[in-house]
Amino acid sequence: MPDATVAARPDHGFTRADLTTFCRLDELGLEVTGQRLAPDRAVLACRVLEPDQWCRCCGDEGTVRDTVTRRLAHEPLGWRPTTLAVTIRRRIARSLSLEVPTADDSR
């Protein structure tokens, strides 16, 4: 019996292991970049595949403002509850980044 862990030939139907596809996150536009498994849960670190270049405030093209991580529930893998830790780059338009409010701004 051949070893399934050895590089498989295309005619055997095996491909390399891919956690992104296995969890069907490619359908959500996400890619798994890491994992943390605990006895009671699993956390998958993910990133967004298609970059979003636009400012959410005004709709203009923006520059990177910061990065945030959003935690989302996902379908369990086996019996473990699974959380997606999705890293998202937030952007701000150049015109808005120049209008930084100060503490004494009376608006």
TORRO-172238 format. One record per residue: x, y negated, z of N, C-alpha, C in turn. Coordinates in Angstrom, 1 decimal. Last residue first. Example, Ala and Ser with C-alpha at 12.3 -4.5 7.8 and 13.67 -1.06 7.14 Angstrom:
# TORRO-172238
+--------+--------+--------+--------+--------+--------+--------+--------+--------+
!    npx !    npy !    npz !   capx !   capy !   capz !    cpx !    cpy !    cpz !
+--------+--------+--------+--------+--------+--------+--------+--------+--------+
!   12.8 !    2.2 !    7.1 !   13.7 !    1.1 !    7.1 !   12.9 !    0.0 !    7.9 !
!   13.2 !    5.7 !    7.8 !   12.3 !    4.5 !    7.8 !   13.2 !    3.3 !    7.8 !
+--------+--------+--------+--------+--------+--------+--------+--------+--------+
END
This chain:
# TORRO-172238
+--------+--------+--------+--------+--------+--------+--------+--------+--------+
!    npx !    npy !    npz !   capx !   capy !   capz !    cpx !    cpy !    cpz !
+--------+--------+--------+--------+--------+--------+--------+--------+--------+
!  -15.7 !  -72.2 !   17.3 !  -16.8 !  -71.7 !   16.4 !  -17.6 !  -70.7 !   17.1 !
!  -13.5 !  -73.2 !   18.6 !  -14.8 !  -73.4 !   19.2 !  -16.0 !  -72.9 !   18.3 !
!  -10.5 !  -71.7 !   19.5 !  -11.4 !  -71.9 !   18.3 !  -12.8 !  -72.0 !   18.9 !
!   -8.7 !  -71.0 !   21.4 !   -9.4 !  -72.3 !   21.6 !  -10.3 !  -72.7 !   20.4 !
!   -7.7 !  -68.6 !   20.5 !   -8.5 !  -68.6 !   21.8 !   -9.3 !  -69.9 !   21.9 !
!   -8.2 !  -68.3 !   16.9 !   -7.4 !  -68.5 !   18.1 !   -8.3 !  -68.6 !   19.3 !
!   -8.6 !  -66.1 !   14.2 !   -9.2 !  -67.0 !   15.2 !   -8.2 !  -67.1 !   16.4 !
!   -7.0 !  -66.2 !   11.1 !   -6.9 !  -65.5 !   12.4 !   -7.5 !  -66.5 !   13.5 !
!   -7.1 !  -66.2 !    8.2 !   -8.1 !  -66.9 !    9.1 !   -8.1 !  -66.2 !   10.5 !
!   -5.5 !  -64.5 !    6.8 !   -5.0 !  -65.8 !    7.1 !   -5.9 !  -66.6 !    8.0 !
!   -7.1 !  -62.3 !    6.5 !   -6.0 !  -62.2 !    7.4 !   -5.3 !  -63.5 !    7.7 !
!   -8.9 !  -63.1 !    4.5 !   -9.3 !  -63.0 !    5.9 !   -8.2 !  -62.9 !    6.9 !
!   -7.2 !  -63.1 !    2.2 !   -7.9 !  -64.4 !    2.6 !   -8.4 !  -64.3 !    4.0 !
!   -6.5 !  -60.4 !    2.1 !   -5.5 !  -61.4 !    2.4 !   -6.1 !  -62.7 !    2.8 !
!   -8.7 !  -58.1 !    3.7 !   -8.3 !  -59.0 !    2.6 !   -7.3 !  -60.0 !    3.0 !
!   -7.6 !  -55.1 !    5.3 !   -8.2 !  -56.5 !    5.4 !   -7.8 !  -57.3 !    4.2 !
!   -8.2 !  -51.6 !    6.1 !   -7.6 !  -52.7 !    5.3 !   -8.3 !  -54.0 !    5.6 !
!   -7.2 !  -48.7 !    7.8 !   -8.1 !  -49.8 !    7.6 !   -7.4 !  -50.9 !    6.9 !
!   -6.8 !  -45.3 !    7.3 !   -6.1 !  -46.6 !    7.2 !   -7.2 !  -47.7 !    7.0 !
!   -7.5 !  -42.6 !    9.5 !   -8.0 !  -43.5 !    8.4 !   -7.2 !  -44.9 !    8.5 !
!   -7.4 !  -39.3 !   10.4 !   -6.7 !  -40.6 !   10.4 !   -7.1 !  -41.4 !    9.2 !
!   -9.5 !  -37.3 !   12.2 !   -9.3 !  -37.8 !   10.8 !   -8.6 !  -39.2 !   11.0 !
!   -9.7 !  -34.4 !   13.6 !   -9.1 !  -35.7 !   14.0 !   -8.7 !  -36.4 !   12.7 !
!  -12.4 !  -32.3 !   14.1 !  -11.5 !  -32.9 !   13.0 !  -11.0 !  -34.3 !   13.6 !
!  -12.9 !  -29.6 !   16.1 !  -13.0 !  -31.0 !   16.0 !  -12.0 !  -31.4 !   14.9 !
!  -14.8 !  -26.7 !   16.8 !  -13.7 !  -27.3 !   16.0 !  -13.9 !  -28.8 !   15.9 !
!  -15.3 !  -24.1 !   19.1 !  -15.7 !  -25.4 !   18.6 !  -14.5 !  -26.0 !   17.9 !
!  -14.7 !  -20.6 !   18.3 !  -14.2 !  -21.9 !   18.8 !  -14.9 !  -23.1 !   18.3 !
!  -15.4 !  -18.3 !   17.1 !  -16.2 !  -18.7 !   18.2 !  -15.7 !  -20.0 !   18.8 !
!  -14.8 !  -19.2 !   13.8 !  -15.0 !  -18.0 !   14.7 !  -15.9 !  -18.5 !   15.8 !
!  -14.8 !  -22.4 !   13.9 !  -14.1 !  -21.4 !   13.2 !  -14.0 !  -20.2 !   14.1 !
!  -17.8 !  -24.4 !   13.7 !  -16.9 !  -23.6 !   14.5 !  -16.1 !  -22.6 !   13.6 !
!  -18.0 !  -27.4 !   11.8 !  -18.5 !  -26.1 !   12.1 !  -17.4 !  -25.2 !   12.8 !
!  -17.0 !  -30.3 !   13.7 !  -17.0 !  -29.5 !   12.5 !  -17.6 !  -28.2 !   12.8 !
!  -17.1 !  -33.7 !   14.8 !  -17.4 !  -32.3 !   15.1 !  -17.4 !  -31.6 !   13.7 !
!  -14.4 !  -36.0 !   14.8 !  -15.7 !  -35.6 !   14.2 !  -15.9 !  -34.1 !   14.5 !
!  -12.7 !  -38.9 !   15.6 !  -12.9 !  -37.5 !   16.0 !  -14.3 !  -37.1 !   15.6 !
!  -10.5 !  -41.0 !   13.9 !  -11.9 !  -40.7 !   14.3 !  -12.0 !  -39.2 !   14.6 !
!   -7.9 !  -43.2 !   14.4 !   -8.2 !  -41.8 !   14.3 !   -9.7 !  -41.6 !   14.8 !
!   -6.6 !  -45.9 !   12.4 !   -7.4 !  -45.4 !   13.5 !   -7.6 !  -43.9 !   13.3 !
!   -4.3 !  -48.4 !   11.5 !   -4.7 !  -47.0 !   11.3 !   -5.5 !  -46.6 !   12.6 !
!   -4.5 !  -51.7 !   10.0 !   -4.1 !  -50.7 !   11.1 !   -4.5 !  -49.3 !   10.7 !
!   -4.3 !  -53.0 !    7.6 !   -4.4 !  -53.8 !    8.8 !   -3.9 !  -52.9 !   10.0 !
!   -3.0 !  -53.2 !    4.3 !   -3.2 !  -52.3 !    5.5 !   -3.2 !  -53.2 !    6.8 !
!   -4.9 !  -55.4 !    2.3 !   -3.6 !  -54.8 !    2.7 !   -3.9 !  -54.1 !    4.0 !
!   -7.6 !  -55.2 !   -0.2 !   -6.9 !  -55.5 !    1.1 !   -5.6 !  -54.9 !    1.3 !
!   -9.8 !  -56.6 !   -2.5 !   -8.7 !  -55.7 !   -2.3 !   -8.0 !  -56.1 !   -1.0 !
!  -13.1 !  -57.5 !   -1.1 !  -11.9 !  -57.7 !   -1.9 !  -10.8 !  -56.7 !   -1.6 !
!  -15.1 !  -57.0 !    0.7 !  -15.1 !  -56.3 !   -0.5 !  -13.9 !  -56.5 !   -1.4 !
!  -15.3 !  -58.2 !    3.2 !  -15.7 !  -59.0 !    2.1 !  -15.7 !  -58.2 !    0.8 !
!  -15.0 !  -56.1 !    5.2 !  -15.7 !  -57.3 !    5.5 !  -16.2 !  -58.0 !    4.2 !
!  -13.5 !  -54.0 !    4.2 !  -14.9 !  -53.7 !    4.6 !  -15.7 !  -55.0 !    4.8 !
!  -11.3 !  -54.1 !    1.5 !  -11.7 !  -54.7 !    2.7 !  -13.2 !  -54.4 !    3.0 !
!  -10.0 !  -51.3 !   -0.3 !  -10.9 !  -52.4 !   -0.2 !  -11.2 !  -52.8 !    1.2 !
!   -8.8 !  -49.0 !   -1.1 !   -8.0 !  -50.2 !   -1.1 !   -8.8 !  -51.4 !   -0.7 !
!   -8.6 !  -45.8 !    0.0 !   -9.6 !  -46.9 !   -0.1 !   -8.9 !  -48.2 !    0.0 !
!   -7.2 !  -42.9 !   -1.4 !   -7.1 !  -44.1 !   -0.7 !   -8.2 !  -45.1 !   -1.0 !
!   -8.3 !  -39.6 !   -1.0 !   -8.4 !  -40.8 !   -1.9 !   -8.3 !  -42.1 !   -1.1 !
!   -8.0 !  -38.0 !    1.4 !   -7.2 !  -37.8 !    0.2 !   -7.2 !  -39.0 !   -0.8 !
!   -7.4 !  -38.7 !    4.8 !   -8.3 !  -38.9 !    3.6 !   -7.5 !  -38.8 !    2.4 !
!   -6.3 !  -36.1 !    7.0 !   -6.1 !  -37.4 !    6.3 !   -7.1 !  -37.4 !    5.1 !
!   -6.4 !  -34.4 !   10.1 !   -6.7 !  -34.5 !    8.7 !   -6.4 !  -35.9 !    8.3 !
!   -6.0 !  -31.9 !   12.5 !   -5.6 !  -33.2 !   12.1 !   -5.8 !  -33.3 !   10.6 !
!   -8.2 !  -30.0 !   14.2 !   -7.5 !  -30.0 !   12.9 !   -7.2 !  -31.5 !   12.6 !
!   -8.5 !  -28.1 !   17.1 !   -8.5 !  -29.5 !   16.6 !   -7.6 !  -29.4 !   15.3 !
!  -10.5 !  -25.8 !   18.9 !   -9.5 !  -26.0 !   17.8 !   -9.6 !  -27.4 !   17.3 !
!  -10.9 !  -24.2 !   22.1 !  -11.3 !  -25.1 !   21.0 !  -10.2 !  -25.2 !   20.0 !
!  -10.1 !  -22.5 !   24.2 !  -11.5 !  -22.9 !   24.1 !  -11.9 !  -23.8 !   23.0 !
!   -7.3 !  -22.1 !   23.9 !   -8.2 !  -20.9 !   24.0 !   -9.7 !  -21.3 !   23.9 !
!   -6.3 !  -24.2 !   21.1 !   -6.4 !  -23.9 !   22.5 !   -7.4 !  -22.7 !   22.7 !
!   -4.4 !  -25.3 !   18.5 !   -5.4 !  -24.3 !   18.9 !   -5.2 !  -24.1 !   20.4 !
!   -4.1 !  -27.8 !   16.2 !   -3.8 !  -27.5 !   17.6 !   -4.9 !  -26.5 !   18.1 !
!   -2.6 !  -28.6 !   13.1 !   -3.6 !  -28.0 !   13.9 !   -3.2 !  -27.8 !   15.3 !
!   -2.3 !  -30.8 !   10.2 !   -1.8 !  -30.1 !   11.4 !   -3.0 !  -29.5 !   12.1 !
!   -3.5 !  -31.7 !    7.9 !   -2.1 !  -32.0 !    8.1 !   -1.5 !  -31.3 !    9.3 !
!   -6.0 !  -31.1 !    5.6 !   -5.5 !  -30.7 !    6.9 !   -4.0 !  -31.0 !    6.9 !
!   -7.7 !  -33.6 !    3.8 !   -6.7 !  -32.6 !    3.8 !   -6.2 !  -32.3 !    5.2 !
!  -10.9 !  -34.4 !    2.4 !  -10.0 !  -34.4 !    3.5 !   -8.9 !  -33.4 !    3.2 !
!  -13.2 !  -34.4 !    0.9 !  -12.2 !  -35.4 !    0.5 !  -11.1 !  -35.5 !    1.6 !
!  -15.0 !  -32.5 !    1.3 !  -15.3 !  -33.7 !    2.0 !  -14.2 !  -34.8 !    1.7 !
!  -13.9 !  -30.4 !    0.0 !  -15.2 !  -30.8 !   -0.5 !  -15.6 !  -32.2 !    0.2 !
!  -11.8 !  -29.8 !    1.6 !  -11.5 !  -30.4 !    0.3 !  -12.8 !  -31.0 !   -0.3 !
!  -12.7 !  -28.4 !    3.7 !  -12.6 !  -29.8 !    3.9 !  -12.2 !  -30.6 !    2.6 !
!  -13.1 !  -25.7 !    4.0 !  -14.0 !  -26.4 !    3.0 !  -13.9 !  -27.9 !    3.2 !
!  -11.4 !  -24.1 !    5.3 !  -12.4 !  -24.9 !    6.1 !  -13.3 !  -25.7 !    5.3 !
!   -9.9 !  -23.2 !    3.2 !  -10.5 !  -22.3 !    4.0 !  -11.6 !  -22.9 !    4.8 !
!   -8.7 !  -25.6 !    2.2 !   -9.7 !  -24.9 !    1.4 !  -10.5 !  -24.0 !    2.3 !
!   -7.0 !  -26.2 !    4.4 !   -8.0 !  -27.2 !    3.9 !   -9.1 !  -26.5 !    3.1 !
!   -5.4 !  -24.0 !    4.6 !   -6.4 !  -24.3 !    5.7 !   -7.4 !  -25.3 !    5.2 !
!   -4.3 !  -21.7 !    2.6 !   -4.6 !  -23.1 !    2.5 !   -5.7 !  -23.4 !    3.5 !
!   -1.9 !  -19.3 !    1.5 !   -2.8 !  -19.7 !    2.5 !   -3.0 !  -21.3 !    2.5 !
!   -1.7 !  -18.8 !   -2.0 !   -1.1 !  -19.1 !   -0.8 !   -2.1 !  -19.5 !    0.2 !
!   -3.8 !  -16.1 !   -3.4 !   -3.1 !  -17.4 !   -3.5 !   -2.5 !  -17.7 !   -2.1 !
!   -4.6 !  -13.1 !   -5.0 !   -4.2 !  -13.8 !   -3.8 !   -3.6 !  -15.1 !   -4.2 !
!   -5.1 !  -11.5 !   -7.3 !   -6.1 !  -12.4 !   -6.8 !   -5.8 !  -13.2 !   -5.6 !
!   -3.3 !   -9.9 !   -8.6 !   -3.8 !   -9.4 !   -7.4 !   -4.9 !  -10.3 !   -6.8 !
!   -2.3 !  -11.3 !  -10.8 !   -3.3 !  -10.3 !  -11.1 !   -3.8 !   -9.6 !   -9.8 !
!   -0.3 !  -13.0 !   -9.6 !   -1.6 !  -13.5 !  -10.0 !   -2.7 !  -12.5 !  -10.3 !
!    1.2 !  -11.4 !   -6.8 !    1.2 !  -11.6 !   -8.2 !   -0.2 !  -12.1 !   -8.6 !
!    2.2 !  -12.9 !   -3.7 !    1.4 !  -12.0 !   -4.5 !    1.5 !  -12.4 !   -6.0 !
!    4.8 !  -12.7 !   -1.5 !    4.2 !  -13.5 !   -2.6 !    3.5 !  -12.6 !   -3.6 !
!    3.5 !  -10.8 !    1.3 !    4.6 !  -11.0 !    0.3 !    4.0 !  -11.8 !   -0.8 !
!    1.3 !  -10.1 !    2.7 !    2.0 !  -11.3 !    3.1 !    3.2 !  -11.7 !    2.2 !
!    0.4 !   -7.7 !    1.8 !   -0.4 !   -8.9 !    1.3 !    0.3 !  -10.2 !    1.8 !
!    2.3 !   -5.1 !    0.6 !    2.2 !   -6.0 !    1.7 !    1.5 !   -7.3 !    1.2 !
!    0.7 !   -2.2 !   -0.9 !    1.5 !   -3.4 !   -1.0 !    1.2 !   -4.3 !    0.2 !
!    0.9 !    1.2 !    0.0 !    0.0 !    0.0 !    0.0 !    0.9 !   -1.2 !    0.0 !
+--------+--------+--------+--------+--------+--------+--------+--------+--------+
END
